[in-house]
Amino acid sequence: MSQAHEDKRIALVTGAARGIGRAIAERLARDGISLVLGDVERDLLDQTVGEFNAAGREAHGLVLDVSSEDSVAAAMAEIARRFGRLDIVVNNAGIMPRVEGRNPRVEETPLAIWQATLAVNLTGTFLVCRAAIPLLRKSRSGRIVNISSRAARMSTSGNSHYSASKAGIIGFSRVLAKELGPEKITVNCIAPSAVENAMHQGLASAQAHIDKLTQDTPLRRLATGEDIANGVAFLASDQANFITGTILDVNGGSYMA
């Protein structure tokens, strides 16, 4: 590991090639953090890494399928070889499959969709966290930020597979915060409301859905990737060193605990 890397924090962001993940990576880069961008889409990942480096942001790409134990292990081995440690882990990779363009009710949800969603969203978070712990122990102030969802905090009809996976992230993160607290590693969640991004593209009547979500939000807009990224940057910072096991709701007031 070079002297430059000893002086800079190292962050792994999963699902980083597009959307919220890319926004998170861009925000962390502004804080001078060296980035490891993980994503399952190789071509898009290569493009994103190239654009980051061309803009003077230090970024390294790893093809990473968070649902695969072998893929996660290989990624962590490469991070250990290149950097020797991790300071920040952001589990952002996630999917929200639909059935025929709709958010399916429980009785309409195929087992394959249920299993695939939990494999990426919940098991993926578990696998990455578990594998990252030895590298986080080598940091002076380890940070884990897991991206949950407003769907974990309030009930709506449809998308039980997605809501269950995101609620599981909250429960898992609280346990992990208890376990890692004595080692000065913090674990927190961001629970964003809907973001106007690619996840809406497969939804029938997408604009009507977006309009309703906007109307139901006191601040009268959807979240942006930058909104979520700012929350991540705070929880990953030294200013949040006494915050762990919490859920930061980034939702414009659409859910109030």
N, C-alpha and C positions, 0 to 999 in steps of 0.2 A: 504494500500500500504506500502511495506517495505521500510526501509531506503535505501536499495540497489537500489530499483526502483526509489526512489526520485533522486538518484545521476546519473542514467543512462537514456539516451533517449530511448523512446519506439517507435517502428516503426511497422506499419501494411503494409504487402506486400500481394497483392491479386494475385491469380494464382501462388502461391509460391512453389507448390509441385514439379515442374519440370522446365527445360528449363531456359528461361530468368528470370522468377520470382525467381527460386532457386539461380541463379547466383547473382541476386540483393541482396537476403537475405544473401548469403555468404559474399558478399562484405561489407554490412552494419555491419555484425557480427564482421568483422575485425576491425571496428571502435569502438567496444565495445558497440554496440547498442543492447538492448533487443528486441527480435523479436516476433511479432504475425504473424504467417503464415496462410493465408486464402486460401482455395481451395475447389472446389466442389467434388474432388475425395478423399473420406475419407481414403481409404486404402493407397494410395500413400502419402497422407498428413501425416498419422501416421508414415509411414516409414521415410519420410523426417525429421519430427520433432525428431524422435528417433535418427537418424544419427547426427543431429545438436547437440543434447544434449550429445550424446556419445562423440562428439568431443570437448565438453566444451563450446559450444555456446548456450546461453540461448534462447530457442525457445518454443513458445506455439502455438498449432494448433487450428484453428477454421474451422469447415466445413462451407463454405460460398459460397452461390450462389449469385453472385453480381447482377443478373437480378431480384432477388426477394426482394421486399421491406421488407418483414417479416424476411427473412434470414439476411439481412444487419442490421436491427434493433436489432435482437437477438445478432449478433456479437458485435455490439457497446455496448450493455448492458453488455455483458460479459467483454469487455475491460474496461468499466467504473468500474465494480465491482472489477476487478483484479488489475488494474493499476491507475484508477482515471483520466487518461489523455492520449492523444496521442501527440507525437512530430513530427512524420513523417508518411505520408500516401503515399504509392506508388500504383497507380492503374495500374496494369500490366495485369490482367485477360483479355483474348481476344480470339476470335475464327475467323477462316477464312474458312468457308465451301466452298466446291467445288461441281460442278455438273458433275457427271460421270468422275471424275479425272481431270476436266478442270476448269480453271478460266472463269466463264460464262460471256458472253456479257449481256448487259441489257435485251434484249428480251428473253434471255435464263434463266434469274434469277427468280426462283419461289418466290412468295411473302413470303412464310414461311422462306426461307433462308434469305431474306432481313430483315424480322422482327426479326429473331433469332439473326442475327449478330448485329443489332443495339441495341437489348435488352441487350446483354452482353457487347459489346464494348463501346457504348455511354451511354445508360441508366444506365448500371452498374457503370460507372465512376461517373455519376450524383448522383446516390443513395448513393454510398460510401462517396463521398465528402460531400453531404448534411448532412448525419448522423454523419460524423466525426467532423464537425465544432465545436460543443460544447466542444468536448474533446480537439481539437486543441487550443481552446481559453485558456485552462488551461496550455498550454505550454509557456515557455519563448520565444520560437522561432519556431512557427509552420511551417511545410514544407509540401506541396503537390507536388508530381511529378507524372504526368500522362503520360503513354506511348502511344504515337501516332504512326506515321509511315511515312516513305518517301512517301508512297502511298497517303498521305494527301497533299503532297507538289508538286507532279508532276503527270501528267495524263498518264495512259497506258490503253490499251484496255483490258477489263475484270475486274472482281472484283469490280464493282461499289458499291456493298453492303459494302465491306471492306473499300474502299477508303472513302466513305461517312461517315462511322462510325468514322474513324480516323480523318477526317477533322473536324467533329463535336466536337471531343475532343479538338482540338486546339481552336475553337471558344468559346466553353464552358469555357476552362481554362483561356482565356484572360478576359472574363467577371468576373469570380471568382477572378482572381488576382486583378481586380479593386475593387471588393466588400470587399475583405479581407485585402487589403493593409493597410488600417488605423489601423488594429488590429495586424500588424506586422506578418501576416501569408503570406508566399510567395506561389505562384502557378506557376509551370513551366511544360513544356512538353519536352520529349525526342522523337525525330523522327528518329528511326533507319531504316537503309536499311535492306535488307534481311539477315536473320540469318539462317544458316544451322541447322535446328532442326526439330522437329516432324511436323511442319506445312507443310514441303515439302513432307512428306511421302505419302500423298494422291494425289500427283500431278503426272499425267502421264508424262513420259519422264523427271523425276526429275533431273537426272544428266545433261542432255542437258540444262535444265532451269538454273541449278546452274552454269554451265560453261558460259552461256551467261551473267548472272548477274555478274560473276567474271570479265569477259572481259570488261564489261561496267563500271567497277569501277576503277578509276585511281590508287588506292592502290592495285588493283589486288587480292582482297580476299573478302569473305563475312564477315559481322560483326560476332563477337562472343558475347555470353552472358556477358563475362567479359567487353567487350568494353562498352556495354550499362550500366552495373552495375557501372562502374567507373563514367559515366556521372551522374547517379542517386546519387551516393555518394557525388559528388561535389555539386549538386543542393540542397542536404539535409544538407550540412555542413554550419558552420558559415562563411566560406569564400564566400558563395553565399548569404549573408544576404541583399544585395542591388540588387539582381536579381529577378525579378518577371515578369510574363506575357510573357516570352520568350520561344522560341523553340530552343532546342539544337539538331542540326543535327549530328547524329552519323552514317555516311554513306560512309566513305572512299572517299569522293569527288564525289559520283555518282549523287548527287544533290547539286548545288551551288546556294544559294539565291543571 
